Amino acid sequence: MEKRLIPDTLMLEERAGHAINAMIGMADRDHQYIPFFNADLMHKPAFMTHGDWDYGSSHGRMIDGLILARHMSGETYGEDVEEHYRKNLLSFFKEDGMSYRQVNPTRNWEPNANLIDQRAVILSLTTWYMESRNPLVKEAADRHVAALKRIAVKERDVWYYPASEYKETGWPSANGIQLRLAPDPAAFCGRLVMPLLKYHELTGNEDAFELCQFFTAMIMERSGVFNPDGSFNDSLAYRSGHFHTRLGTLDAIARFGMFTGDAAMIAWVKKCYDWALTKCTAFGWTPGDLHEQAYEHETCSLVDLIACGISLAQSGYVEYWGVVERFLRNHLTESQLLDLDWVEESDDKSQDIPLNKSFYKVAQRTRGSFAGYSAPNDFICDVNEGRGHTSDLQLCCLGSGTRGLFMGWSNSVTEKNGTVSINFLLNRGSKWLDVSSYLPHEGKVVIHVRQDVQRLQIRIPEWAGFTKIRFVRELNGEVTEGKGSEPSRWVHKHFLLLGAAQAGETITVTFPLSFRKTLENAVGQTFETEWRGDDVVNITPKGTKKPLYSDRKVYDTAPMREGDYRRLEREFVW
């Protein structure tokens, strides 16, 4: 890759490279490369522990995350460990096609096929097949989808799973089936729709489509997970309105609505999504649920919020591009652990408890991971309300956080029917053009066109207005200028239409930055937030353990560095 001067601003592909360090580092090399699930960074020294999620869920998350992160970054570190993850995942399948949790060495419970795990399993198999086109992976995925269909309880118009755990002998309770006791449909059925739909798109698998169809009908028409006004049902039977599973379900249904051309379905998702936004901060902190875990933000929930916002934006609700960019720039990247000077770690394994807990080089091994639970202003959630301090890292959030980086990266620059659209004002290279973003230091974006583009448009933040927007086009020594106030420059409310662009052309778009303060509410707590454009540059009160948003440096002129962007002829589309 050639080196040139580029803005020293956020690059999502570099963040993906950091995430690979953690996805590889959290493998337990003394226990068949089963990854640790939790980490307590406040303990002295810090430690990681295994948990119930170590099998299909964690392996699925890691395989999916590693494939996406390598695609973004080109990083090859730890491929030997990743191969262990892939072998482990396939070993968890039994003859019935379901992925089973293994006997936990430190807990007294029997193996089972947990329905929450199955979503990560089919997700990883789908990404793996997308990457490799390996027929053995497709065979495993086909058998898995067939099993998911076979074990579903089928009513006339809806399908569901009557329990959280399936065993080789069948469902634990026949009475539960007869009474239609479908526990938390969003967690067990709704979230499955997203990977199942993608697998159907890739392979034409009809079982996958049927599951999507009947699960979506069950969620929307019969389940009661979402109230008529779009709010989340906060009953205990519905996991107290658990945000991760609800937001993931909304993204899944939005995707299915796009695939089937069902505008009413997408409008229903928008209603629910808009309600969810009222419970979140503008920079992306989400509650864990509506009761016991309300104060515990999961990176998983934020990534669902990002993915669903993108789905809605792609469906024509273009205002969500700006909403999602704020999430990407702020709580997603702030939630990634890059500075670990504050974490005390052990350089040996003398305190380790085999098959259970490790104190060995935890800081080094977890660098690049994402917050398992965080406060709006602190990486560590240690509030008096709720459950207090529980866990700082969770492996599911590492996998989700990586997927969030990918969703932002892969949707920054898109092409459809000859129109290239710059949706997020982030550094990004592509086969069509390179985007150099000077935000948040300057209201400036430079576009280097790499091949002829029939029609080019760039999203302008809503706070930038339109009368002071300028653009300068340079090609072969000729310079032309334009203004945002010109007639016919605006399409889709927020996009500045630049028209045809030629290879070798440089287009510089400038606009004034917004400097403002907002009051953000997080489950009854109020935070004064200072913004520079779409970036939070300060938050009050400040965190006390590992403060967020307190050391962001901004300058009047963007710092530059040597580097370049990653460009691929073939990119994954999720």
N, C-alpha and C positions, 0 to 999 in steps of 0.2 A: 504494500500500500504506500503510495507516494505521500510525502509530508508537505503540508502547507500550513499557513496560519489560519486557524479557525477560532471562533469564540470559545472561551473557557467557561462554557455554560453546560447545563444538564444534557448528558448523553445517555439515553436509556440502554444502549447496547453495552456501554461500559459498566453500568449498574448490573446488567445481566452477568457479566464476567465475574463480578464480586459475589453474586449469588451462587455461582458454581462452586466457589470455595467452601461455602457453608454446606451445600448439598452433598459434597464429597466428604467434608470434614466431619459431619455428624454421623457417618457410618461407624458402627461398632465392629472394628476389625477383629476383636476377640470373641465375637458372637455372630459369626457367619455374615458379617456386613449388614446385619439388621440395623437400621438407623435408630438413633435415640429420638424420642419424641419431644420431651420437655427439657428446658434448661432454666435453672435459677441462677441469675447473674448477680444477685444481691448477696448471696451466700459467700462466705470467705473460707476457703476458695470456692469459686463457682463450680457447679456440677450439672451434668446431664443425666436424665433418667429414661428408662424404657417405659412403655405404657401399652394400653389396650389397642392403640391405633397403629402399632408398629408394622403391620403386615400389609394387607391389600391397600389400605388407605395411604400409609406413608410411602410405600414403594411406588404406588400409582402416582402420587404427587411428585415424587422425586424423578421418576422417569419422564413424566410430562414436562416438568420444569427444566430438566437438563437438556432435553431435546430442543425446547424453545430457546433456552439461554445460549446453547451452542449455535443455533441458527442465527441468533442476533449478533453474537460476539465473535464467532469463529474460534473460540477457546476450546482446547482439547484436553486440558488438565483433568485428570481423574477418570479417564475412560475405563480403566481397569475396575474401579469401584462401581461405575455405572453398569458395567457388564454383570457384576454380582447382583445389583438391584434387579436387572432384567431376568436373570436366571431365578432369583428368589421369587419374583412375582409369578412366573409361570409355574413354579413348584407349589404355589398355594392353591392351585386349581385341583378339584377332585373330579371324579368321573362324571358327576352330574353337571359339570360346566360352571359351577359357582366357585368363587374365591373364598377360602376359609382362613379365619384367624387360627394361628397355631397355639399349641399349649404354652401358656405363659409360665416361664420358670419360677416366677415369684408370686404368682397369684393362682388361686385354686378355682379355675373355671374351665369349662370344656370348649373345644373348638366349635366355631359356628361361622356361618356366612352372614356377617353383619350387613344390613342393607345400606347403611351409609357408606361402608367401604366400597360397595360395588360401583358407585359413581366414579371414584378415583380409578378403579380398575379399568372400566371401559373407556374412560378418558385417556388413560395412558396407552392402552392398546390402539386407540384411534390415532393418537399423535405418533406413536411408534410406526403404525402402518403408513400413515401419511409421509413419514420420513423415509421409510425403507422399502415399502411395497413388498415386504417379506410375506410369502404365502403362509408360513407357519404362524405368524402373528395374526393374520386374517382368520386362519382356522380356529385359533384360540378365541378370537373375538366373536366369530360366528357362533361357536358353541356357548359362549358366555351370554350373548344376546338371546339365543334360543332358550337358555335356562331361565333368564329373567322373564321371558314371556311365559314359559311353562309354569313357573311357580306363582305367577300373578293370579289373584282371585278375580274372576271375570263376571261382572254384572252385565246387564243388557247394554248400558251406555258408558260404563266406567270400569276401569281395572284398578286394583290396589294391592298392597301387601299388608297382611293383617298383624304383623309383628315386626319387631326390629331385627330379629335374628331367625335365620332359617337353618335347619340342621339336615343332615343326610337322611334322616328318617322323615323329614317333612316339617311342616309348621309345628311349633311347640303346642299349639292349642287348636283342636278342631272346633271347639266351642267358640273361640275367638272369631273364627271364620264365619260361623253360622250367625253370630251376632253382629257381623260387619264391623268389628272393632279395628278400624284402620288407624294405627297410631301415627301421628304427625305426617300426613301425606307429603308435605313440602320436603321434609328431610329424606324420606325413603323413596318417593316417586318423582316429585317435581324437579329436583335437581338432576335426576337421571336424564331428563329430556334433552339437555344441551349436548352431552357427548353422544347420546343415541342418535340424535338428529344429524350430527356431523358424520357419524359412521354411516348412516343411511345415504347422505350426500356423496360420500366417498365410494361406497360399494354397491348402493342400490338395495341393501338388505331390507326386506319388507317387514321382518319381525321388528326391527328397530323403529320403523315408521309407525307400526301399529301401537307399539308401546307409547310412543310420543303422543299419538292421537288420543288414546284412552286415558293416559295419565293427565294430559292437559284438560280434558273434559272433566275428569274427576276433581282436579284442583279448582277449576273455575266454577263448576256447576253444583258440586255436591259436597265438597270437603269442609267448608266453613273456615279454612285457614285465613282467608281474607274477608273482611267485613264489607258490606255493600258500599261504604264510602271509600274503600281502598285501604283502610287501616288494617293493621295486623291483629288477628285474634290473640289476645294475651292470656287466654286460659292455660292452666297448667298442662292440660292434655295436649296443647299445641306448643309445648316447649316455651311458654311465656312469651310468645311472639319473637322467637329467636331470629335475629336479623340475617345471619349468614345464610340459613336455609331458605328464608323468604326471598331475599334479594337474588339468590342464585336461581330460585324457581321463577322469579319474574324475568330474569334474563333469558332463561330457557324458553319460556312461553313467548316472549317477544321474538325470539329467533324462529320459533315454530310459526308464529303469525306471519313473519316475513316470508318464510318458505312456502306457506300455503296461500299467501295473498289474502289473509284474513285481517282487514283493517280494524274491525271491531275488537278483535283479540289484542291488537297492538294498543288501541285506545284504552282498553281495560288495564293493560300493564302500565300505561302512562299514569292513569289515575292512582294506582297503588304506589308507583315509583314517586310521584309527587308528594304523596303522604309521607313516605319514608324520608324524603329530603327534609321535611319539617322537623324530624327527630335528629338530624345530622348537622354538623357544622358545615359552613361553606367551603372549608378546606379539607373535608373528607373524614373527620372522625365520626364513627357510627356507634350507637349503643350495641352492647352484646345481645340484650333482649329488653323486654319492657319491665322486668322485675329484678330477680336475684343477680343477674349478670349485666344489669343496665350500664354499669360504669366500666365494663371490660370490653374495650374495642378490639375486635379481631381484624387483622389485615385481610383475612378471608372475606369479611363483610364488605370492606372497602373495595376489594377487587370485583366482587359481585356488583357493587354500585357502579364501578367503572364500566364493566362489561355491559350491563343493562343500559346505561346511559349511551354507550356507543350504538347498541342495537336500536334504541329509540331515535338517535340522530340519523342513523342510516335509513330509518323508516320515514324520514321527512321532518321530524321534530328537531330541527338543526340547532336550536338553542342549547341542546345538551352537549354539543361539542365544547362549548366554553365551560360548562359545569364540570365535565370530565377533565379538561385540562387543569383546572384548579386542583382536582383531586390528585392528578399525576404529579404536578409540580410541588405539592405540599405534603399531605399526610402519607402518601405512598412512599415517596423518596425519603421523607423524614423518618419513616418507620424502618428504613433499612439500616442495619447496624454496621457502621464502618469504623467508628472510633471506639476502641475498647480499652483505652488507657485506664478507665475507671473500674475495670473488672479484674479482680484478683484471681490468678489461676495457679495451678500446681504443675510442676515440670515432670512429675513422675506419677506412677500408678499405685503408689503405696496405699492410698485411701480408697481405691476403687472397690466396688462390690460387684464381682463378675455377674453378668447377665442382668444387671439391675441399674448400676449407677457408676458414672465416671467423673473424676475430677481432673483428668489429664488434659492439659492445654486447651481448656474450654474456650478461652477468649480467641485463640488462634483458629480453632476449628469452627467457630460460629460466626466469624467475620463475614458479612454479606447477607446474614439472615434478616428476617423481618419480625417485628414485634408480634408476640403472641397475644398479649393484652397491653394496651397502652392508654394513657390519659391524653386529653387534648394537648397538654403542654409538657408531657413527660413520657419517655420510653417505658418507664416503670409505672405500673398502676398499683399504687399503694394508698388508696383513699380509705377514709373511715367507713364510707357507705359500702353496701354490697358485701362481697366476700373478702375485701382487703387484698393483700398481696398474695397471689397464687402462683402464677408462672409467667416468666418473661419471654420465653420463646416457645413456640409450638411448631412442629414440623409442617403441619398443614398450612400454616401461614407463610412459611418459607416457599412452599410450592405455589401457593396462591399469589404471593407477592411477585414471584418470578413471572407468573402468567400475567399479572397486571402490567408489568414492564413490557411484556410482549404485546399485549392488547394496545397499549399506547403507541409503541414503536410501529407496529404493523398497520395502524390506522392513521398515522401522522400524514402520510402521503398516499393517496389512493387514485385509481383510474377506473373510469366506467364510461363506455361508449365514446371514447376519444377525449373525455374531459379529465384532466388531472387536477385533483383537489388537494390543497394543503389545509388539513383540518386542525392540526395542533401545531402551534408555533414553537416547535422543539427542533434541535439539531437532528438532521436525518438525511442520509444519503439514499438514493434510489436510482434505478436505471433511467428514469426520466429526468430527474433534476436533484440537486443537493440544496437543502435548506440550512442556512446558518442563522441561528437565533441569538440575538444580542440581549434578549430579555433575561433577567429583570433589570439589567443595568441601563439599557437604552431601549426605546421603542423602535426597534429596527430589526428587519429580517432581510437577508440577502439570499436571492435565489440564483443558483448557477445552473442553467439549462444544459442538459447533457445530450438530449435528442429532441428533434422537432416535436412540439406538442400542439395538437389541434386547438385545444381550448384549455386555458389555465385559470384557476381561481384560487384565492387564498382567503381564509377566514380571518376577519378582523375582530378583536375583542369588542364586546358591546360597550365597554367603558371608553373606547377610543373615539367614539363619535364618527363623523365622516368628513367634516369640513376641513380638518387640518391634516388629513391623510395625504401623503405625497408618494409618488413612485417615480423612479428614474430607470430607464432602460438603456443599456449599452450593448452595441453589437458592431464589431468591425470599425471601431472608432466613432461611430455615430451615436449621439445621445438624444433621447426624447424624454419628455417629462409629462406627468399626468397628475390629476388630483382626484381625491375621493368624492369631491362635490360635483364631478362631471355627471351629466345624465347617462343613464343606462350602464352605470358602473356596478350596480349592486344586484346580486341574485341571491335567492334563498335567505333573505333578510340580513345575513351576516357575512356574506362572501363578496369580496372585491373581484370583479371580473377583469382579468388582464388580457384575455383573448388568446390568439395564436402566439406561440413563442418558438424561437429557433435555437437549434443547437449552438452553443457558444455564447449565447446571450446571458447577460447578468442583469437582474432586476432587483433594485433596492427599494423596499417599502418602509416608510417611516411614519410614525404616529406618536402623539404625546402619551406619556405614561400617566396612569391614574395613581394618586397618592391619597389613601383614605383609611379610615378606621371603622371597624364594625364591632358590634357586640354579638358574640356567638354563644348560644346556649347549648350546654351538654348535660342533659338530665338534671336540670335545676341549677347547674353551676354556670356562671357567666364569665367569659373571657374577652378582654379587649384585644382586638387583633389589628395589627398595622399591616397594610398591604402596599406593595409596590407593583402595579400592574396586577397580574394574577398570582403573585408570590407573597406569602406571609413572611414578613421580615422581622416581626417581633410579636410576642404574645405576653399578656399580663393577666393573672399572676404567672410568674415563671415557675417551671418545674423545679423539683428539689433533688431528684435522684440522678436522672440522665435527661436534663432539660431539652425539650424540642423547641425549634424556632428561636433560639437565643444566640446562636453564633453564626447566623447567615450574613455574609459580607456582601454589600452592594456598593457599586462605584458609579460615578457619573459616566465613565467610559468603560465599556466591557473589556475585561482582560482577555488577552489572546494567548494561544499556545500553538505549538506545532502538532499536527495530527491530520486525520482524515476520517471520513465516514465509511461505514461498511455498505457495500452495494451488492445486491444479488439479482441475477436474472430471474430465478424462480424463488418466490417467497411463499411461505405457508399462509393460508387464509383461514382464520378461525372465526 
